[in-house]
Every structure is written in structure tokens, then in C-alpha cells.
Amino acid sequence: MNTTVVLLPGLNRDRDMIAALKTITGKAPATVWQTETALPKSDLVVIPGGFSFGDYLRAGAIAARSPVMRAVAEAAAKGVPVLGVCNGFQILCEAGLLPGALMRNTTLRFVCREVKLEVVNARTRFSSGYANGQVIRCPVAHHDGNYFADETTLQQLIDGDQIVFRYAEATNPNGAINDIAGIVNAAGNVLGMMPHPENLIEPEHGGTDGRAIFESALGMAGRIAA
């Protein structure tokens, strides 16, 4: 399995993501710097979390205009799976690869804790290792995770089964509309999510609930029981 991690100034979860992908695939991912204009052949491209370019203007706004994001968009258009986590989700929205926007948490405070996620759609490229309605644990760490979309866009997400994860059991940490924690594009090969599945993939993390996202994307996952 060949995976690629996009590196941008200000990201701070890239090492976590690299370690997770190496643990899951047995092979260190390739890394590409923000000035690169092409990606290596990949079975999965990941944009990790952090504060790219200091989150100036808007979270992810500057990063979305980096040369490497043109290459990411080209790969996505060819059907390559792309995963954006936290700041990566913000970047995908700012780049137009996913609809909607990520705003400040309604508390206006940075939040760092574990939440519960409901698997809304287990039929996507990224969630086939779960079951519909399954509730999993996942940590969050963000200041701008309040997902928003206008009424028309939200209805399109619902009608198109593009909502993959919702915050469950009253654990919404940011005020996101419809409790949205993760969505896919219409083609189903680009996932953006605020929680950090890479930090819950082995027993030493305290659980493995996040592992199936990566295994699903890479075609390695068998469905697990709810």
C-alpha cells in the first residue's frame, strides 16, 4: 500500500499521521511539501491536522492555495482517496473539494477531549469497516470545528448520503450544524473530518476505534460488529 502525507507550514499532527499509516500498512508513507506540484502514486492521500500558515485569514485558507493542493485536486478528480483530518478538513473545504465551511467553535474556545461519533453511512470508501449506527470513540483538538453549510447544501448532503460521521450522545464539541463531524464529496473519494482517528488506532492509544477509517480507505477492512 502506498500512502502520501501532505506537509504544510504550521501543521503539528503530521508525525502522528505518518506513524499511524506506517503502523497500519507496514510501510512509511511518502511525504510531499507544500511547494510540490505532483504527488507520487498513492492508494491514499492524507492532509493532517494543525494550524497551517498559522490559520491566518481563515483556518486552511492559505494552505488551500498552495501548489500541492492543485496536485491533490487532480488526484481526487482521478478517484484517488483523499482524507483531510481537522485542519485537513478545513483545507479541503477552502479548496472547494468539499462543500461548506468550518467556523469558530460556538464556545470560542479550543477544545481537546474525546467525543462519540455515530457512523451515519457505512457504505463509503472510508467507513466500510463499520456498521450503520455504530458509535465509536475519537479524540478532537480544534478551535474552528463548527461545520456550517447553507440549507440547500445541507439538504444535498443528507439526500446524497454524504454525511459519514455525526457527533453522538450529546458530545458535539463545537456547535456543528446537524452534529456533522465528517462528510464525503459526491463522488465518495474525499473525506473530511474534524476528529483525529490517527490517535486511536492501537491498544497503546487506549483503543482502536479509528483504525477502520484507514483500513477501509485502503481496502483492508472487514466489517466489525457494532
N, C-alpha and C positions, 0 to 999 in steps of 0.2 A: 504494500500500500504506500503510495506516495502522497504526502501531505505538505502543505505550504502555509507558513505563518507570515502575515504581513507585519512589518515593523515600521513604526512611525514615532517621531519625537514626542515624548511625554507618555507613551504607553508604559504601564507598570505591571501588566499581567501577562506579558509575552513569555516570560520564563516559565510561569505556571502552565501556560498553554503548550509550550514546547515539551515540557516534562510529561504532561498528560498524553499528548499524541504519541510520544516515544513509548510510554508505558503501554498504551492500547495497541499500537501497531508493531512494536518491537523495532521501530526504525525512526531515527531522528528526522523531524520534518525539515524541509528546505526553508530558508528564511529569505525574504526579499525586502529591501529597504525602500522607503517611500519615493525615491527618485527613479526606481526601475520602471521600465516601460513594457516588460514582458514577464510572464510567470513560467516557471518550469512546469512540465506535465504533472498534473496533480489529480488525485482522486477526491481531494477535499482542500479548499482554501479557507483559512480562518483569519479573521481580524479580531484580535484580542481586546481586552478592556484596558482602561487607564484614563488619561487626560491628554489626548493627542493635541499638540500645539497649545497646551495649557487651557483647552476649552474656551479660547478667546472667540469672540463674536457669538457663536453658539457651539454647544458641545458637538464635535465632529465636523463642523462646517469647513474648517480649513483643510482638514485631512481629506475630506471628500473630494477636494480639488487637486490632490496630489497626483503626480503622473502614474503611480502604481494603481490608482483606483480606476483609471481607464482600462488597464490590463485586467483588473478584477471584473469590470463590467463586461469586457469581451469574453472572458472565461464563463461568466454566468450566462451570457447570451448563447453560448455553445452547450449549455446544460451542465457545466461543472458545478457540483455542490459548493455553496459558499455559506459560511457560518460567521455571523457577527455577534460577539458577546459584549454586552454593556456598552462601552464606548464604540465597539464594533457595530452594534445595533444602531447607535446614533449616526455613525458614519454612513451606514447603508441607507438610512432614511435621507440624510442630507445629500447623498449621491444620486437619489432617485431610484435606487434599486429596490426599495421597499416604500410603501405609502405611509403617510402620517409623519408625526414628529415626536420627539422626546423633550418634554419641558421640565422645569424645576419640580422637585417633589413638592407636594402641597404643604408639607411642614416647613419647607425652605431649609431643611437640614439634611446633611449627609446621613445615609442610613447604611448600617453594616450589621447584618444579622441573618439568621436562617429563616426562610419562608417555606410555605407549602405551595406546590404547583399542581393543578389538575391538568391531565393530558386531555385536551379537548378533541384533538384529531390525531389518532394513532395510525393514520393511513399515509402520512407524509414520508418523504425520504429521510427525515431526521427523527421520526418518532415511532417507527415500525417496531421497535423493540419494547414498546409499552402497550398497554391496553387502554381503550377509550374509558375515560372516567377515573383512571388510576391517579392517585395522589402521591406525589413524590416530594422529597425534601431537596432544597437547593439554597445555597447562600447567595446573598445580594450585597453589593457595596457600590452605592451610587448617590449622586446628588441631583441628577437630571434623568430620572427614570419614569417620569409621568407621561405615559404614552397617550397621544391625542390624535384623533382623526375626525374630520367633519362627518356629519350624519350620513351623507351619501357614501363616503369611503368606508365608514364603519359597517354599513349595511352590505357593501360589496365584500368586505372581509368575512362577514358572517355567512352570506349566501354562497361564497366561494370556498367555504371551509378552510379559510386561510389563518384562522386563529388556532395556534397549536397548543399554547400553554396559557392558562389563566391562574392568577393568584387564588389560592383556595383557603377555606376555613378562616376567613377574615384576616388574612395575613398580607393583604395588599399594602406594600410599604411606601407607596409614592402617589397614590390617587389616580393611577392609570384608568382611563375610560374602559368600561366593560371588564375591569380587572385583567386587562391584557398584559401578559408577561412575554409572549413570543408569537411572532407571525411569520408566515412564508409568503413569497411572491406568488403571482397567479400561476406561474409555471411549476412551482413547488420545489425549486432547487436552491432558493436563497432563504435562509432562516436568520432572523434577528431576534435576540432575546436579551433581557436585562440580567437575569440571574446568571451565576457562574458555575456551569456544570463541571468545568475542569477541576474545580476544587472539591468534588465529591465523586471520585472515580475509583477509589481503592479503600480497603478497610482501614488503612492508616489515617485516612481523612475522616473516619467516623461513619462511613457509608459509601455505597456505590451507586446511588440513585441517578447521578449524572452521566454515568458511563454509556448507557444505551443510546444517548444522543449521538455520540461519536461512532459507536458501533453500527447504529442504524445508517448514518450517512455513508459509512464505508462498506455497507452490505455485509457486516459481520454479525448482526444481532438476530437472535431468535426471540420471539415474543416472550416476555416474562409475565408472571402472574400478577394480578392486581393485589 
